[in-house]
Amino acid sequence: MTWWVVVNPAAGSREPWEQRVRTCLREVGLEAEIRASESAGHLRALVAEGIGAGARRFVAVGGDGTVSLVADALLATPWREPPTLGILPAGSGCDFARTFGIPQDLEAAARHLTGEATFTVDVGVAEGAWGVRRFLNVLDIGVIAATVRTAERATRHLGRFRYKAAFWATLPLFRTTRLTLEMDRRTFEGKANTVVLANGQYFGFNMNVAPRASPADGLLDVQVYTGPKTSALVLLPKVSRGRHLAHPLVTRFRSGRVAVATARPWPIEVDGDYLGETPVRVHLEPKALQVKV
């Protein structure tokens, strides 16, 4: 069966990704219809074209944002059975792929498209004043989302380093706030600097932020980071190694649904893309997608 491949040619360093994809898929003996996107709207149109052509197996070539947008476009259409999504990491990184042991090297990852092995995953759905957006890996609210918003305005020539620069530019100006999280069985009220709603385990360039999360258990891994914003400096080394969950400034829950309201509007990001501001309602669509592993 032919794969329908959507390439983000602007991923990372703007390498000739489309040609690399054609070459590596030919080398592993896979047939594919390959399309290059020009914008987020064009990407959605390309996915719709594939659905209209009868495709059931898709590949996203790019980083987490590209993979997430392809999944969002795929699941905007009702399916009798979950479609299949393959991942070819390109650009500055694709953390969602790490959860499944898919290599970050495009050519090595292409070998995972052979065979029939798939892993059925849940998909997050965020709803707010800006509309509805599905995501695969994580939704962040607070200082990390503010960092992503700042980074999107920075020059892409900095690559992943623009996120580090954006973090240091954002932190001094960011204001913590009081918030309320309504979950399936619990409610959290208090002051915080960040809220993480995780479906996958890794994000922020291979940081093991949610080491106990599973994308197939029907539950979001919810983490609330309390304390002053400067506590991020203390927690960051622990978060990168997945050793932060026992820290007194981190409160963790598990829930299939979460509604977040904040005393002042807070920024939201999903899978590395700035989305909008709070309030936000999030739930999971269980077993909505098959990831090719």
Buried (B, 14 or more C-beta within 10 A) or exposed (E): EBBBBBBBBBBBEEEEBBEBBBEBBEEEEBEBBBBBBEEBEEBBBBBBBBBEEEBBBBBBBBBBBBBBBBBBBBBEEEEEEBBBBBBBBBBBBBBBBBBBEBBBEBBEBBBBBEEEEBEBBBBBBBBBEEEEBBBBBBBBBBBBBBBBBBBBEBEBEBEBEBBEBBBEBBBEEBEBBEBBBBBEEEEBEEEBBBBBBBBBBBBBBEBBBBBEBBBEBBBBBBBBBBBEBEBBEEBEEBBBEBEBBEBEBBBBBBBBBBBBBBEEEBBBBBBBBBBBBBBBBBBBBBEBBBBBB
